[in-house]
Amino acid sequence: MLAVAMMTVVIAPVAAHSLDEVDQGLRDKERYFQSMDTEAPGFALQDADGRVVSLDSLHGKVVVLNFVYTNCPDVCPLHAERIAELQKMINLTPMKAMVEFVTITTDPKRDTGPVLRAYGEAHGLDPVNWVFLTSAPDKPEDTTRKIAEAYGLKFVEGDDGMQMHGIVTHVIDQDGRLRARFHGLKFEPVNLVVFVNALTNRTQTPHGHPEPGWWESLKGLIR
């Protein structure tokens, strides 16, 4: 209920503000936000069922991207839970149809289809607009780690199979451009959601208030 209330109070007015205004506002108040505007590194990987998903195939959607590996004992589960929290907030709004959450494993050798499916279920991620990707069996074992590195994030494997790495949540716009990085796990979730909302509003007719159906449905959820 608290998340719904925050969405009603904070996201509803965003349609009246440009992406530049939201970007500048986050630079001023969100210390873990990094504004970007570069072409996002491409990828073509497969989901738990072996279906190929590429960044190009997600053209037209805002993509929230992160990297984890399922055998990680500490920060990866926390990152997955943060992504689930963001997904729940976004899926309370019409953005649900405009946003795709993508998680890429950096340990394709261990993270097979059944493991990927189980991980999503365990951490509350909804497959309606979330997908966990890995490399094909015939690809080099470090394929996805190289993709992570292209996004500025290194996963260094130790002798025990554990990987040293940082935590970043990437936001890619509808044209395949990397527009933001949210570093670590201490950023305010609503700030990422507000940024995503500003991206989705780029293709909509500007208006000072949300559509009545959206506004009324959100208000109804917190009565």
Solvent accessible surface area in square Angstrom, and as a share of the most:
residue,aa,sasa,rsa
1,M,149,0.67
2,L,136,0.68
3,A,39,0.30
4,V,7,0.04
5,A,31,0.24
6,M,64,0.28
7,M,0,0.00
8,T,9,0.05
9,V,110,0.63
10,V,55,0.31
11,I,1,0.00
12,A,8,0.06
13,P,63,0.40
14,V,8,0.05
15,A,14,0.11
16,A,59,0.46
17,H,94,0.42
18,S,57,0.37
19,L,23,0.12
20,D,110,0.57
21,E,99,0.45
22,V,15,0.09
23,D,17,0.09
24,Q,91,0.41
25,G,29,0.28
26,L,4,0.02
27,R,141,0.51
28,D,108,0.56
29,K,145,0.61
30,E,10,0.05
31,R,204,0.74
32,Y,55,0.21
33,F,19,0.08
34,Q,69,0.31
35,S,34,0.22
36,M,35,0.16
37,D,80,0.42
38,T,66,0.38
39,E,136,0.61
40,A,5,0.04
41,P,36,0.23
42,G,56,0.53
43,F,15,0.06
44,A,72,0.56
45,L,8,0.04
46,Q,36,0.16
47,D,14,0.07
48,A,23,0.18
49,D,88,0.46
50,G,40,0.39
51,R,153,0.56
52,V,112,0.64
53,V,24,0.14
54,S,23,0.15
55,L,15,0.07
56,D,124,0.64
57,S,78,0.50
58,L,21,0.11
59,H,126,0.56
60,G,46,0.45
61,K,69,0.29
62,V,0,0.00
63,V,1,0.01
64,V,1,0.01
65,L,0,0.00
66,N,1,0.00
67,F,3,0.01
68,V,0,0.00
69,Y,2,0.01
70,T,29,0.17
71,N,69,0.35
72,C,7,0.04
73,P,97,0.61
74,D,82,0.42
75,V,47,0.27
76,C,1,0.00
77,P,32,0.20
78,L,95,0.47
79,H,4,0.02
80,A,3,0.03
81,E,85,0.38
82,R,45,0.16
83,I,1,0.01
84,A,5,0.04
85,E,72,0.32
86,L,0,0.00
87,Q,2,0.01
88,K,119,0.50
89,M,8,0.03
90,I,0,0.00
91,N,31,0.16
92,L,64,0.32
93,T,9,0.05
94,P,62,0.39
95,M,3,0.01
96,K,81,0.34
97,A,78,0.61
98,M,61,0.27
99,V,0,0.00
100,E,21,0.09
101,F,0,0.00
102,V,1,0.00
103,T,5,0.03
104,I,0,0.00
105,T,0,0.00
106,T,0,0.00
107,D,0,0.00
108,P,20,0.12
109,K,125,0.53
110,R,99,0.36
111,D,1,0.00
112,T,69,0.40
113,G,15,0.15
114,P,88,0.55
115,V,55,0.32
116,L,1,0.01
117,R,105,0.38
118,A,56,0.43
119,Y,22,0.08
120,G,1,0.01
121,E,137,0.62
122,A,81,0.63
123,H,33,0.15
124,G,40,0.38
125,L,12,0.06
126,D,57,0.30
127,P,110,0.69
128,V,90,0.52
129,N,4,0.02
130,W,21,0.07
131,V,22,0.12
132,F,7,0.03
133,L,0,0.00
134,T,9,0.05
135,S,8,0.05
136,A,29,0.23
137,P,127,0.80
138,D,123,0.64
139,K,111,0.47
140,P,88,0.55
141,E,60,0.27
142,D,45,0.23
143,T,30,0.17
144,T,0,0.00
145,R,34,0.12
146,K,127,0.54
147,I,22,0.11
148,A,0,0.00
149,E,90,0.40
150,A,61,0.47
151,Y,1,0.00
152,G,62,0.60
153,L,13,0.06
154,K,125,0.53
155,F,11,0.05
156,V,89,0.51
157,E,62,0.28
158,G,36,0.35
159,D,162,0.84
160,D,106,0.55
161,G,6,0.06
162,M,58,0.26
163,Q,9,0.04
164,M,151,0.67
165,H,41,0.18
166,G,37,0.35
167,I,29,0.15
168,V,11,0.06
169,T,0,0.00
170,H,0,0.00
171,V,0,0.00
172,I,0,0.00
173,D,3,0.02
174,Q,18,0.08
175,D,85,0.44
176,G,18,0.18
177,R,90,0.33
178,L,3,0.02
179,R,37,0.13
180,A,0,0.00
181,R,40,0.15
182,F,0,0.00
183,H,69,0.31
184,G,25,0.24
185,L,40,0.20
186,K,159,0.67
187,F,3,0.01
188,E,96,0.43
189,P,17,0.11
190,V,15,0.08
191,N,13,0.07
192,L,0,0.00
193,V,0,0.00
194,V,17,0.10
195,F,2,0.01
196,V,0,0.00
197,N,2,0.01
198,A,3,0.02
199,L,0,0.00
200,T,2,0.01
201,N,24,0.12
202,R,92,0.34
203,T,108,0.63
204,Q,64,0.28
205,T,110,0.64
206,P,118,0.74
207,H,65,0.29
208,G,46,0.44
209,H,150,0.67
210,P,18,0.11
211,E,116,0.52
212,P,103,0.65
213,G,54,0.52
214,W,36,0.13
215,W,84,0.29
216,E,83,0.37
217,S,62,0.40
218,L,2,0.01
219,K,59,0.25
220,G,34,0.33
221,L,83,0.41
222,I,71,0.36
223,R,216,0.79
